[in-house]
Amino acid sequence: LFFPTIDRPQMFSYFLPIHTLGLRAQGQNLGKLNFGYDVQLGNGIESSDVFDSGVNYSFLAAMHIKPEYGTRIGASYYYDHLSTNSYGVHAHSHGAHNTEYQGPVDFQMIALSIARFEKKIEILSETALNITRTDTLGYANSFSTYLYVGYNFKENHTPYIMRDFLHIGENDLHSE
């Protein structure tokens, strides 16, 4: 979803792979609940637009329902195996990840979202759990949640409150 606040949630800067090249299957507005899905096999975080530096592919499965107009509930799972702790151009990063560690990283992300946009009230919540595993430190859990609540008192006038929380695990070498 597009975020109605000035900045994107912090999870965009640390967790989310934002560009993937590969194969994708998608369905939208299926059945009474307007079920939708995306399944994607792509080149992953290690790759750039021109060069694929790894032989591993990323996998994404996402689904959502829209049980009534203005409501969307979704969940997704992303997996990538990085041969080395690198970002490439297919992920957002502040560039603060640990570049000294050169071993492999298993990268998983589980995300949930709920959006409700009515005439007066707007609510959007996104939560992500990022799980990485390295040979030296084992599993690390990082967490992010974003909550936006807006009130439309006039057309194009929506004051809002927002909470954006990010916790990166101490032993998460990839997202720090």
C-alpha positions, 0 to 999 in steps of 0.5 A, a space after each residue: 500500500 502507499 503510505 499516507 505519511 511523509 516518510 515510509 516506515 523504517 522497515 523500508 530502510 532496513 528489511 524490505 527487498 524492494 526490487 526483484 527480477 524474475 518470474 511472478 504469478 498473481 491473482 486479484 479479486 477472486 471469490 467473495 472475499 476478493 482474495 489476491 495472491 503473489 508468488 515470485 521467484 527472483 534474483 534476490 538481494 545479492 544481485 544488481 540490475 546487470 550482474 547476478 552475483 549469486 546462484 541462489 534465488 529469492 522466494 516470495 509468497 503473499 496473499 490478502 483479502 478485501 472482505 469489504 470496500 476499504 478493508 484489506 488484510 494481508 500476509 507475506 513470506 520472503 526467503 533469500 539465501 545470501 552467499 555473502 553478507 551483501 546487499 546489492 541494489 535490490 534492497 533498501 539499506 542505509 549502508 550500515 550492515 556489517 560488511 566485515 562478516 563475509 559468510 552466508 546469511 539466510 534471510 527470512 521475513 514474515 509480514 502482516 498488514 491491515 488497512 481500513 479506509 472509511 470516509 472519516 477514519 483511516 487505519 493502516 498497520 504493517 508488522 514485519 519479523 525479520 529472521 536471519 541466520 549466520 554460521 557464527 551467531 545463529 538466529 537473530 530476530 528483528 522486528 518492525 511495526 508501523 501504525 497510522 491513524 488519520 481522521 478526515 475532517 475535510 476533503 484533503 485535510 487529514 491530521 494523523 498520528 503515527 507510531 513507527 517502531 524498529 528493533 534490530 537484534 544484537 546479533 543480526 549482522 545483515 540488518 544492523 
